[in-house]
Amino acid sequence: MNAAKYRFSVFDVFIILFTLFFILLFLFPVYIAVLTALKSPLELAQSILAFPKQVYWDNFREGLAKSNFLRSLLNSVLVTFPSVVGIVIVSSMGGYAICRYGKRYWDIGKMEKVFLASLMLPFQILMIPVYRMFRNLGMLNTRWGAILFEIGYSTAYATFLYIGFVKTVPKELEEAALLDGCNPYQSFFRVVFPLLAPINSTVAVLHIMWIWNDFNIALILLQKDSVRTLTVKQYYFFGEHSANYGMAFAASIICMIPILIVFAMMQKSLVEGITAGSVKS
């Protein structure tokens, strides 16, 4: 083996140290969260960074009970996964239409600009109009209302991801399907949509993480205790004059487990979708 292959320049060492620094920087909040969740209130008041002298599991038991974990978990599941399915279907059809018919039809082509403009609007501008609209329509404190808003709010970004990927799909496949008797909808769902599997996985994973961890939308639209999601439930560990950090961090760690499992299972598809969609044919 040639030892020259394994020599590191000063720049290589700097890059490695720089990377390690940012890894530790990003892991530090996780370290604090785990320590806080495993400490009793007395130990937490004495020191934040010190290891616990004895693991205090009551934070997890009391946190699960106080947050009504099972019901909140069900609400998060019933909001997140139907929203993601809707986002994938609506955005894939929108991205396909813009990519294939945007140059032929002026109004379809302009939708790309409309989506781009909508990405520049922060949610804080929409909060009050959305709340009033949902209250007038009777959609406030309903899971299906939150699902509709999540789909509408997330479609613009997801559509841009699909536009880049649809350009890599050969048009000849669609033309062959049309010659075989398929209408445009059958051509899309039977031929094109299965070929979008990598970007479907990417969009699904990204939006599962975003919607699962979403706080603002859930706080505005899901105010009743029966429909609150996990993220909103954690907010109630902090009162006006007191805060139970141990239970709050314990509940947060438990809430992270499902989404970490989903990300670990679909990590390969996420990377494939991002890289494949970045190259235009």
N, C-alpha and C positions, 0 to 999 in steps of 0.2 A: 504493500500500500504506500502510495506517495504521500508523505507528510505535508507536502506543500499545498495539497488540496484543502487541508484543514486549518490553515493559517487564517487568522482573523485580522483584518485591518482595524485601525482606530475607529473608522466610520462604522464597521460592523459591530464593534463592541458598544459604541454609542447607541446604535439602533436597538441592540438587545437590551441594554439598560433602560433605554427610553420606553421600550415595550413593557418590560417588567414593572416599571414605575406606574404605568397606566393600568396594568392588570391589578396591581395592589390597590391603586386608587379606586377602581371600580369594585373591588372585592371588599373594601373597607366598610361600606354601608351594610353589606351582608353580614360581615363579622359583628358589627354593632347590633344588628337586629337579632342575631342568634344569641349573643351574650345577654341582651336585654330580656329576651323571652325566657331564658333559663334562670333568671335571678329573682329572688324575693324582693318585695318593695324596700326592705331595709338595706339589703346589699346594693340595690340599684341606687339608693340615696347616698351610699358611702362612696361608690366608685362606678363609673360607666365602663371603663376600659378593662378593669380587672376581671379575671376568670371567676366564676361563681364557686364559692366554697362547697356548696351543695346544690344539686340541680333541683329547681323549684318547678315541678310539673303542674302545680295548681294553676299557673298562668294559662296553660293549654286547656285544662278542664273548664275553668271558669270562663275563659275567653270563648270557647265553643258554646257554652250554655248561654252566656250573655248575648252573644251575637245571633242566637238561634241558627246555628251553622247549617243544619240540613235544609231548612227552608230557604235560607239565603243562597246556599249552593244551588238548589233547584231553580231559584229565580235567575241566577247567573247563567246556568246552563240553558234555560228556556229563552233567555234573551240573546245570548251569544251565538249559539249554533244555528238557529233559524236565520238570524241576521247575516251570518257568514254565507249560508246557502243562497240567500237572496242576493247578496252582493256579488257572488260568483256568477250567478245566472244573468243578472241585469247588466253587470259590467262587461261580461264576455260578449253579450249580444251588442252592447253599445260600442265596445272597441272594434268588433268585427264590422259593424255597420259603418263606422267612421273610416276605418281602414279601406274597406272595399268600395264604398259608395260616396266617400267624402268629396272626391274630385268630380264626380258625376252630378251630384245634387248639392246645390249651394247651401241649403238649410242644414243638411247633415254635416257638411264640412265645417260649418260655423259652430257646431256643437263642441268641437274640440276647444275652440277659444272660450266658449261659455264655461266649460269644465275648468279650464285653466284659470279663468277669472274667479270662479267659486273657491278655488284652493287658497286664494289670497284673503278670504274672509275668516277671521278668527271666530271661534264659537261664542266668545263673549259678546260680540255684536248681535248674534242671533238669539241669545238666551231669552230676553224679554218677549220678542215677537213669537218665538216658538212656544213659550209657556202660555201666552194668551191664546194662541191658535189652538193648542191642544186642549186647553180648558174649555174653550167655546165649542169644540167639536166633541167633547166628552171622551177624549183619548188620554187624559191625564191619569196617572196611576194605573195604567194598563200595560201589560207586557207587550201586547201586540202593537200598541202605539209606540213604545220604545223601539221595537224591532223595525217598524216602518221608518222611524227617524234615523236609526243607525244605517239602514240601507241607503236612504237618500243622502245622508251626510258623507258616506264613505265611497259612494259610487264614482265620484269624479277622479279620485286618485287611482282607484283600481282600474278604471277605464284606460288611463294612460299606460298602465302596465300591459294591458291587453293589446293596445294599439301597436306597441313595439313588437310584441310576440306574434300577432296575426300576420305581420309582414313576412315572417319566415315560413308561413304555411303556403305551399304551392297552390296557385289558383287552378291548375289543371285538375286537381282532385275534385274541386267543386264543380267544374265544368263537366267532368265525367259523371258525377252524381246527377246533375241536371239532365244530361242526355239519357240516363237510365230511368228517368221519370220522377225524380225527387223534386219537390218544390223548394224554394229558398230556405224555409224553416227546417225541412227534413235534411237538406244538404248541410245546414249548419250543425244541427244536433247529432246527426248520424256520422258525419265525416269530419267536420272542423273541430267540434267541441272535444271529441276524444283526443285529438292531437294537441289540445291545449292543456293536457294533464300537468305538465311541469309548472306552467304559470298559474293554473288553478290551485295547485298546492301552495305556491308562493303567496297568492292573494289570501287563501284560506288561513295559512299560518299567521301572516302579519295581522289580519283582522281579528282572528281569535285572540291574539295577545292584546291588541288595542282595545277591543270591546270588553274583554274580560277585566281589564285593568281600568276601564273608563270610570271616571268619578263624576265629572261635570254633568254629562247628559243624564246619568242615572239619578243624580241628586235633584235635578230640575224636574224630571218627568216621573220619577218613581218615589213619591214621598210617603206613601202609606207603608206601614211596617210589613204588611202581608206581601208586598211586591218588591221590597228593597233587595238589592243585590249585595254581594259580599263587600264590595268596595265602599258602599254607602254605610253598611253596618259598622265597619271599622271606624268610621267617623265619630260614632257615638261613644267611643271609649274616651273621648276628650270632651270634658265639660267646660263650663265657663270658669269655674274656680278650681278644678282638679283634672288630672289626667292619669290614666292607668296605662303607663307605657308597657309594662310587662305583658298584660293581656292583649294590648293592641299589636305588639310585635309578634306575639305567639299566634294570634289570629292571622296576621299578615303572612307568616311563614307557611301556615297550613293552606292559605289561599293560593300561594305560589306553586304548590306541589302539582295540582292538575295541569296548569299551563306549562310547567317545566316538562312534564311527561309528554304532552302534545308536541312541544318544540323538539324534544329529543327524538321522538318517533319520526318527525317530518323534516328534520334538519337537512337531510340530503336532498329532498325534493325542493326545499326552499332555495338552496344554493343553485341547483340545476335550473330552476325557473328564472332566477335573476340573471345568470350568465347567458342562458339561451336567448332571453328576450333582449339582451344588450346588443346583439348582432343583427343587422338588417341584411336581408337578401337582396 
